[in-house]
């Protein structure tokens, strides 16, 4: 009984403290957060509408892009509204169940983001290396199964996180120095043994991120070999230009992820906590903000469809009906 009195199991609520050390400039930090969120919502909703309406975009590449847009919308919407409520209204309290749900959504859809980028790399590999069989390999059922498998992979691997959190005793308060409920940020409040949490978190990162990066690397190695073997420079340029938007999406997604991952494990006390938190938020905000911009600029078919809609072209489903 004495031992139980000295510990507290999962508290009824947590306090999200925003960006510790920068409380005085929370309002200024919120401005780029809000701007990026608005751009992300408008851009991804616009892409989804465009892909739905335009018959010319009913192709595997754009179906995968629609998956990416849906993932981006859920990923940033699971954290940014709460972060803005902290910055603007000091509404820092979040129920323990709400915290665990937010944790589940954040980690599931960051894993989904990585998985969709991997599927898009495979799509480019098939399109460039097997162009004559592209439509027969990537049929609608295959695309649906690939998307569902990627989602289920994330769900099944992330489901243990809330249970690993619930098993821990909490006696170090309930203040989380973050803008959202991250798995290890919550676990660090525990006075119990968090080694299992840390090891399982690393295993999940390797199973999702490590596997996806390996597949992307192999895909682009094969793409590069196929492109180099083309006879004309113009053919090589056109073939590789179809990959530029996807390469940009990979850079925007994995660069802040790598920084957060390695700085947490090897940065020690050299990287201030506020930098960790801001980069963790950029990791969730930058890809949803930039992906629709990059694909809108780099993809000719999307540009043409946007120009067609703006000029009153009658290519949409709604106009054809």
Secondary structure, 3 states (H helix, E strand, C coil): CHHHHCCCCCCCEEEECCCCCCHHHHHHHHHHHHHHHHHHHHHHHHHHHHHHHEHHHCCHHHHHHHHHHHHHHHHHHCCHHHHHHHHHHCCCEEEHHHHHHHHHHHHHHHHHHHHHHHHHHHHHHHHHHCHHHHHHHCCHHHHHHHHHHHHHHHHHHHHHHHHHHHCCCECCCCEECCCCCCHHHHHCCECCCCHHHHHHHHHHHHHHHHHHHHHHHHHHHHHHHHHHCCCCHHHHHHHHHCCHHHHHHHHHHHHHHHHHHHHHHHCCCCCCHHHHHHHHHHHHHHHHHHHHHHHHHHCHHHHHHHHHHHCCCCCEHHHHC
